[in-house]
Structure formats: structure tokens, C-alpha cells
Amino acid sequence: MTMCTFRSEGFRLGLAASAILIMALANRGALAGVAAGGEWPNYRGPTNDGVSTEKTLAVPFPQGGPKQVWKASIGEGYAGVSVAGGHVYAFGNADGNDTVWCLDANSGKEVWKHSYPCPSDKEYPGPRAAPVVEGGKVFTMSRKGHLFGLDAAKGTVLWQKDARQLVGSKSPNWDLSGSPLVVGNVVVYNLNESGVGLDKASGNVVWKSAAGAPGYATPVPFDIGGAKGVAIFGAKKLYGLNPATGAVGWSFAWDTSYDVNSIDPVFLGDKVFISSGYGRGCAGLQIKGAVAEKLWENKEIASHWSNCIGVNGCVFGFNGQNGGQQLKCLDIATGAAKWTQQGLGGTMILVDGKLVMLSQSGKLTVAEPSPQAYKELASAKIMDKTCWTQPAFAGGKLYARNKEGDLVCTDLSGK
């Protein structure tokens, strides 16, 4: 059994120093904030865990499948989309330029766009990090470390930084990937060894960790028995830290081939689930005040880049490289496999208590997140080509993109 020491005293002092921040966050309902109904303002939704509580998902689908509302071309890439204030914020690359798009959520028509030069590549082109909308601003990060704070209504540049020059950030093998996370007045990035925090108003450095290549995952807020923090899955470890100061409270070593720690940790109560691909597998941890303790480790879910969903004490995830080839249900406390469904892979979110899964070829499937057995409720083809990006859900509509640059809005409300 592996244990990692929790540097509790310094971490708690840091938390005390940020008491005002934590109170403000608590009033908003979650560490990173709770969006208004019908919004998906950042990567993995309003609570940063891929879960939507909207009750606007209608299954089974209508005959012929759900209705496509609109389709837009946003440029190549894998960056997720965000939905806030009646607008969709998207991110792509074409002809050597990144473009941040603001589109009307109902029509897909352009409201504004912001472009700048950024090199891409042929095999895995474009940006990976989703735009994040908070407090009337949009925060983005390119694969090469171009950091922007934009006005959400107009697209004007409020500030811009180069992560390499600003904090000495190094890029991992496949360039930067993790989306920003806004916590109070700090924008947290998976940069350097265990993160970087910038002031959201100015883009100036609030704190930075030691130089080094980061992991690929997005920072995730957590609340374990009232102890709030942010988890960053780095290249070599999972870190639990204070977002106001960057002070690391606990860490857990996790080596993966090519340092590809790319999926977000799943928090259920005081338990944490992590997984990586290349056959590395997964583990369940328990945070006990001053200790991050490994409960179990196995190879049931070796997820390459497809994030898992935690619900009802279980973790649902795709096992295998890229989007995987099996959907599995594991008990987070023991790691025991409840069931395996062959032939399913891609990305998933949870809407109205149901798993909403998008395959790599654009097939949408809805299933019950039951620990007893796999139960499919609906399926339909909604797009094609290379669908590696987790969709967004807001106002009864699913927003999904492919690598090639198609962004599709599909109505799942049944109206």
C-alpha cells in the first residue's frame, strides 16, 4: 500500500490565508462556480466533472434521430466548446492561425472572432484546450502556450501572455492540452510541474510551480469534507493544491509511458479515481486529512484521453487507447469491475442522470449508469469524421465537434 505525505500545516495555513476566496466560492455553489441553468461555461461543464443536471434530455430519440439545429466550421483541433450567455465559444486552427469563435447558440452565426498566428501539425492539428467563460471574460490557451484573456461580449483582448516567456513553461511531447480553470481571482493552468496561477484581471503571475513539462489534464476543483482545493494531474504525479497560493498539500506518484497523464481525476466524496493509457491502468485513492492513500490499483480501465464519469459510487469509463473499445463500470472503493460492454468507445458526459456517449465516428448513444448491467436507451448518428472531443450540453442541446473543424448543434430536448 502506497502512501503520500500530506503537508497539512502549510496547506491549511494557505487555505486560511484565502478564507475570503473560499467563502466566495462556497456562495457560488462549487469551487469553480455554478453556471446559470442551460449553460456549460467551461471544460466538462458547470461543476467541472462532465455532469449536467438539466432535465431536458428526451429518450428514446425521435424516428430518424435527433434534429440538427445548425452546423459551423471552426477550424481543426480538439478543443472543447463552452456555452454561456446565449453564446457558444469555440477554438480551432486554419492556415497557421488559431481562431477563438463566439457564435450565437441558437443559430450558429458568428458574433465575433479573434485570430492570431499559431503553428499546428498534420497528424494532431489545432488547439486542445477549451475556452473558459467567467465574469464576462473568456480565457484560452493554445497548444504552444499563447494565453489570452478576452472580453466575452466583444472579443477584444484584455491581456495576452506567452507561457514560455512568462513562467518558463515547457511543452510535453504532444503540446499543451489542459483547459484553464478559474477559481476566484486566479486562473489555474496545468503548466510547469504542478501548475501556474495567473491573475484573471491582468494575466500577471500569482504563483508558479517548478519548471518542468506538465501533464495533459485539466485542473479539477475538489471539496473533501470541507477541505477545498484543486487537483492537477502532472506528468509524473497527481497534485492536490491551494489554488490561491499554489501550495501543494498532497501528491501521488503516477508514471505513464510518454508522461501521458491526460484524463481528469474523478472525485466521489473522499475518494479519487485516476487512469492513464498505454496499459497503465487505474487506481483508487482516499484522502484522509494528512494522507493520500492508495486503496487499489488494476488495469480494468486504462483510459488514454477519454474522461471518466463518477456517479453512485461507481466510475464509468472507456478502456483502451484513443477512445477505447470497452465501456466499463468499476466500484470506486474497491476497483472491482461490475460489468463490461464491448464495442463502445469515445467520450462521455452525464445528462439528467444518463450517460451520453459520442463515438469516435460520431454515433451518439444514451445509456443508464447502472452498476448492475449496461442498458442502452437510444442511439443515432449525429456527425462523422474524427470525434475525439467531449461534447457540451446546454439548454437541451448537444454541441459536438470533430478534429476536422465541424461544430454541430443537435437538439436532444425532443421539442
N, C-alpha and C positions, 0 to 999 in steps of 0.2 A: 504494500500500500504506500503510495507516494503522498507526501505532504509538502506543501509550500508555505513557508512562514509568512504570516500577515503582519506587516509593520504597522501595528494598530495605533500606537500612540501618535506618531507623526501624521497618520491618515486622519485620525479623529480630530487632532488639532487643526488640520487643514479644513476639515468639514465644519468645525466650529467657526473658523475664520470666514467661511462662506455661508453663514446661517441665513443671511438675508436672501442670498441666491436660492437656497434650498426651500425657504418659505415661499418664495415667488413661484418656484417650480411646483411645489405641492398644491398651491392655489390653482394652478393651471391643470392639475389632474394627473400629470405624469412628468417624469424628469425632463423629457424633451418637449413637453407641451401636448395638449389635446386640441385637435383641429375642430372647427365647426362641422356640423353634420354635412355629409356629402363632400368631404374633402380628403385628399391624400397628399399632404403638403411636402412630404419628404420620402426618401427611400424606405420601403417597407411600411408605409402608411403612418397614420396619426399616432400610433403607440410604438412605432419602430420595430415591430415584430411580425409584420405581414398579416395582421389581423384587422378586419373591418367588422364593426358591429352593426352596420347597416342592415335593415330588414327588407332590402329591395332586390333580392335575388330570387327570380322565379324559375322553378324547375317543375316538371320537365320543360325543355325548350319547345318553342312553337314548331310546327311542322315546317321543315326546310331550314331550321336553325334560327338562332337569334339574329336580329336585324343589325346590319352595319349602318351606323349613323353617318360616318364620314371617314375619309382616308386622306392622309397628308404625307408628303415626302420631306424628311428632316435631315437626311444625310446619314452616312454609315456610322455604325457604332453599336455599343451595348448599354449605353446609359439608360437607366430607368426614367420614367416621366413622373412629374408631380402635378397635382391638381389643387388649386386654391383660388378662391375669389372668382369663380366662374372662368378661370383660365387654366390652360394646360401648358406646363413648362417642360420643354424637351431639348435635346442636346445631340448634335450629330456633326459629321465631318464630310466635306466635299471639296475636291480640288485643293487640298492642303490647307483648308481653313476650317476651324471649329465654328459652329453657329449655335447660340443659345436662342431657342424659339419661345415666344409667348403666343399661344393660339387661343381662339375662342373655344371654350369647352363644348359648346353646343353645335358649332358649325365647322370647326377646324380651321377657320380663316385666320390669317396672320394678324396679330395685334402689333407686335414688334419683333425684331431680331437683332442680335448682337454677334458680330463675327470678328475673328482675329486669326492670324496665321498659327497653325499648329501641325507639325508633321504627323503622318499616320503610317500605316503599313498595309500590305495587301492581304496578309493572312488573317490578322485580327485587327481590323481597322477601327478608327474612331475612338471617341471617349467612352469611359466605363462608368463614371460617377454621375449619379442623378442630381439634377438641380434641387436645391432645398429652399423652400419659401417660408419666411418667418419675419414678422414685424414689418411688412411692406418691402422686404428685400429678398433678393434671390442670390444664393451662394453656389458657386460652381467650382469644379476643379478639373482641369484637363489631364489627359494621360501623362503629359510632360510637366505638370506642376504649375500651370497657369492658374492662379487663384483670383476669382472675381467676386466682388460684392456689387450687385446691380439693383437699380430701382425696379421693383416688381411691376409697377404701373407703366413705366416709360421705357425701361431697358437702359437707361443712362448709367454710366459707370460711376459708382460711388467710390470704389477703390480697386486696385489691382496689384497683385504681388506675384513674384516668381519664387516658388517654394525652394528651389535650389539655391538661389541667392539669399533668401530671407532666413532660412533655418538650416541650410546645408543639406537639404533632403536628397537622398539617393533614390533612384528608381529600382524596383525589383525587375526580374527578367522580362515580364510582360507589361511593364509600365504601371503607373498608378491607377488604382481602381476604386478604393473605398469612398463612399459619398460623405459629404460633410454632415456634422450633427451640431445643431445649435442648442446650447444649454445656457440659459440666462443671457449674459452679455458675451459669451465665449462661443466661437465656432471651433469645434474639435475635429481634427483630421487624423487619419491613420497615416502619419508621416513620421520619419525617423524611427527610432527603436520602439518607443511606446507612446507616440502621439505628439501632436502640436496643438496649442490653443491660441487662436487669434481673436483680437477684439472685433466684434461684429460691426462696430461703427466705423473703425478706421483700418482694419486689417493688420494692425500692429501686433507684434508678438506679445502675448500674455505669459506664456510658458512654452518650453520646448524640451523634449527628451533628448537623450544622447543621439549623436549622429549614427546612422545605420539604415539599411534598407528595411522598409516596413512590410507588413503583410498586405493582403488584398481586401480584407473585410472592412465593413463599415462600422464605426464606433456605435455601441449599443448601450442605452441607459439601463440601469437596474435599480431595484429597490428591494433589499433583503432585510426584512424586519425593521424597516425604517432607516437602514443604512443605505443611502443613495450614492451612486457613483456611475462611472462609465467603463464599460469593458472594451478593450481594444485587442483584437487578435493580431499580434505581430508576427514577424517572420519566424520567430523561434519560441514565443511564449504567448499565453493569454494573460493580459494585464487587467487588474481592477484598479481604477484610479479616481482621484478627485478632479472633476472637470474644471474647477475654478483655479487650481494650482498645478495640476499635472502630477501631484504626489501619488506614487504607486503604493497602494495598500496591500495588494496580494498579486502573486503571479503564479502561473503554472506552465512548466516547460512542455512544449509540444513540437517536435521536429517532424517535418514533412518533406518529401522529395521536392527539390527546387524551391523550398520555402513557400509553397503554395498553400498558405492558410487563408482561404478565401471566403468561407461561409461564416455568417454571423452566429455567435453563440446564442443558444436558446436558454432563457431563464424561466423556470417554473418554481415559484417560492424561493427556497434557499438552494435549489439545485440548478446546475448549469450543464448543458449538453454542448459538446464540441465535436466537430467532424472534419476530416480532410480526405482528399482523394489519393490517387496513386497507391491504393491498397492500404493506406494508413489506418483507416477505420475511425472509430469514435470513442468517446469516454463520457462518463457522468461524474460531475464534481459536486461537492457540497461545501458551501461557505458557512463556516462555523465561527463567527466573530473574528478570531485571530488566525484562522487556518482555512486554506483551500485544500480540501481533501479529495483524493480520487476514490470514488465509490466502485467503479468498474471500468473496464476497457475491453473492447472487442472490435470485430471487423464487420459487424452487421450492416452499418451504414458508412460507407466511405464516399462521402459526397465531394465531388470535385469543385463545383461552383454553385450548385443549386441549394438555396437556403431551405432549412427545415422549419416545420411548424410545431409548436408545443401547445397541447390542449388536453385537458382532463387527465393530467399526469402522464401523458404519452407524448412521444415525438414521432412525427410523420416525416419521412424523407426519402429521397431517391438515392439508391445505391449504385455507384459506378462512375466512370469517367464522363466528362461533359455533363449532360443532363441525367445520366444514369439509365438503367434498364429495368429497375425494380422499384416499386413503391413498398416501403416497409413501415411497420408500426412497432416502436420499442417502448418499453416501460422505462421512464427516465430514472427511476430509483435503482433498478437492477440491471438494465441493459438487455433484459430478456426480450426476444422477438415475439410479438403477438401474432403477426401474420406477414406474409409476403405476397405481393401481387406482381406477376411477371408482365413485361411488355409496357410498363409505364415509366416515363422519364420526362424531364423538362424543368419547369418551375412551378411553384405553387404559392397561393395565398389562402387565407381563411375568410370567408364572407358569410355572414348570417349563420355561423356555426357549421359551415360546409367547406370542404376542400375544393378549391377552384384551381385546376391544373392546366397549364399550357404546354403542349409537347413541343419538341424542337422543330417539328414540321407544321405547327400552327393548329393542332387539334385541341379544342377546349373540352375538358372533362370535369364534371362535378361529382363529388362522392361524399359519403358520410365519414367523419373522422371517428369511426367506431373502433374500440380496442378488440372487439370480438371478431370482426371479419370485414373484408372490403365490400362495400355496397355502392355501386355506381348509380347515379341519379339522372345524368344527362351527358350527352357529348355531341359535338358538332365541329366541323372545320370552319375556322374563322379567318385564317390567313395562311401564308405559305412562306417558303424560303427558310432562313436560319433564325429561329426564335429562341434565343438564349437569355433574354431579358425578362425578369419578373414583371408581370403587368401591374397596373394600378387600378383601383376600383373607387369610384366616387359617384354619388347621385344615381345609382343604379346602372352605371355604365362602366365597362371594362376598357381600359386603354392599354393596348399592347403594341410592341414594336418588334421589328426584326433587324438583323445585322445590316441588311441592305438599305435600310432607311425608310421603310414603310411604317407609318404610325396609323393604327386602326382603332376607331372608337366603335364599340359594339354595345347595344342596349341589352342588358340582362334583366331588366325590370319586368318584362312581359307586357308592358303597356303598349 
